[in-house]
Amino acid sequence: MDALKKLFGGNTRQFGMIFALVALIILFQIMTGGLTLTPDNVINLFNGNSYILILAIGMVLVIIAGHIDLSVGSVAAAVGIVVAITMRDWNLPSWVGILFGLAIGAVIGAWQGFWVAYVGIPAFIVTLAGMLIFRGVNQYIGKSNTIPVPQDFQFIGAGFLPETGPVTGYNNLTLLIGLIGVAAVVYLELRNRRESKALGADVPELWVAVTKLVLIGGAILYATYLFATGRPGTSFPIAGIILGLLVLLYGFISSKTVTGRHIYAVGGNRHAAELSGVQSKKVNFLVMMNMAILSALAGMVFVARSTASGPFDGTGWELDAIAAVFIGGAAVTGGVGTVIGSIVGGLVMAVLNNGLQLLGVGADMTAIIKGLVLLAAVAFDVYNKIQGRPSILGLLIRGARGTGGPTINGGKGTPFQPDETTKTSEVVAKEA
């Protein structure tokens, strides 16, 4: 037990959500007779849920700011049908179609952000109206038809890293990404140890760092093996590359920039943030517009993978994205949440859904189980806060920062830690 406390920063529950994900994978691997961790299933699971994870990245910022967005599925469907029709009728190149779709998302986000930030209508009402409006736009423009998209456009949703280099029996680019991931983890660990020594802070024993690197590096290499050994023509999906870049970008924005600090400040205590000079209207406008842009991207990724845009695209996506964020440790009241947490929460839901499908569980029981998991995760987090203890994600970040190990978003933790109330207005003003 002492060894575990040293390894996990004094509390074995700090990695609770990641443990839950690993436990689910092991459970379904046993129950399905080894079908869960086959290369084809892992590739399909990741590729098939990438659009929800993209939505979760935007949704966590919206929820941190103290809002909710119910329109993401309808916005994704509306953008998907418009892009499909314009590429078909105007013969637009795929890259132009993608930029056009992102521009439409930005316009929609500016529209909704204006009502939320500058008119003062609650985001719940604005996006509820948006859910109805843009679902109607999808039906009206598409006339309830399925519109195919060009094959080169399908690359962003159904494409894979190409084969290149010497014949090794593996996808060489996928192997390269895995090795880069391991190297990044080692670099972050060495950097954190070096900075801790320079600051005179306690540095964990060498065996603790080595054990962490072995566990994390082993997981990355095993995942790399699965992606690199799929059926011919498959490897790490292009949608996964897009998702990975978004995680890095938004992880940096949320934890290392003034804009990220302001989002946490507005969600934690808007009045205190405004007294500190934070422009809450600007922050609310930006998070709503950003959410619509990511919705547009998620819609295009889904359409590309499906090879066509249909009238029922986007149905229920907002619920999946919201569930991923809350399971990942975000607070209903705002001010708490991380990008990495939302990704972990989304993967928990994806693995749960995939495992139940492999077991032949019906859609009715699957929905019931997913609902109970969401309720249990949020209830557990709320209970810990009532008892004065940090939540799972708070323990994760606090423990990782305290041990000098790899931290959330690849740094030293977020300026506003999940499960801390919020910083005082004076601290926010100094950081700004």
Stockholm file with secondary structure:
# STOCKHOLM 1.0

chainA/1-432         MDALKKLFGGNTRQFGMIFALVALIILFQIMTGGLTLTPDNVINLFNGNSYILILAIGMVLVIIAGHIDLSVGSVAAAVGIVVAITMRDWNLPSWVGILFGLAIGAVIGAWQGFWVAYVGIPAFIVTLAGMLIFRGVNQYIGKSNTIPVPQDFQFIGAGFLPETGPVTGYNNLTLLIGLIGVAAVVYLELRNRRESKALGADVPELWVAVTKLVLIGGAILYATYLFATGRPGTSFPIAGIILGLLVLLYGFISSKTVTGRHIYAVGGNRHAAELSGVQSKKVNFLVMMNMAILSALAGMVFVARSTASGPFDGTGWELDAIAAVFIGGAAVTGGVGTVIGSIVGGLVMAVLNNGLQLLGVGADMTAIIKGLVLLAAVAFDVYNKIQGRPSILGLLIRGARGTGGPTINGGKGTPFQPDETTKTSEVVAKEA
#=GR chainA/1-432 SS CHHHHHHTTTCGGGGHHHHHHHHHHHHHHHHTTSCTTSHHHHHHHHHHHHHHHHHHHHHHHHHHTTCCCSCHHHHHHHHHHHHHHHHHHHCCCHHHHHHHHHHHHHHHHHHHHIIIIIICCCHHHHHHHHHHHHHHHHHHHHTTCCEECCTTTTHHHHCBCCCCSSCCSSCHHHHHHHHHHHHHHHHHHHHHHHHHHHTTCCCCCHHHHHHHHHHHHHHHHHHHHHHHTSSTTCSSBHHHHHHHHHHHHHHHHHHHSHHHHHHHHHHHCHHHHHHTTCCHHHHHHHHHHHHHHHHHHHHHHHHHHHTEECTTTTTTHHHHHHHHHHHTTCCTTSSCCCHHHHHHHHHHHHHHHHHHHHTTCCHHHHHHHHHHHHHHHHHHHHHHHHTTCCCHHHHHHHHHHHHTCCCGGGTTCCSSCTTSCCCCHHHHHHHC
#=GC SS_cons         CHHHHHHTTTCGGGGHHHHHHHHHHHHHHHHTTSCTTSHHHHHHHHHHHHHHHHHHHHHHHHHHTTCCCSCHHHHHHHHHHHHHHHHHHHCCCHHHHHHHHHHHHHHHHHHHHIIIIIICCCHHHHHHHHHHHHHHHHHHHHTTCCEECCTTTTHHHHCBCCCCSSCCSSCHHHHHHHHHHHHHHHHHHHHHHHHHHHTTCCCCCHHHHHHHHHHHHHHHHHHHHHHHTSSTTCSSBHHHHHHHHHHHHHHHHHHHSHHHHHHHHHHHCHHHHHHTTCCHHHHHHHHHHHHHHHHHHHHHHHHHHHTEECTTTTTTHHHHHHHHHHHTTCCTTSSCCCHHHHHHHHHHHHHHHHHHHHTTCCHHHHHHHHHHHHHHHHHHHHHHHHTTCCCHHHHHHHHHHHHTCCCGGGTTCCSSCTTSCCCCHHHHHHHC
//
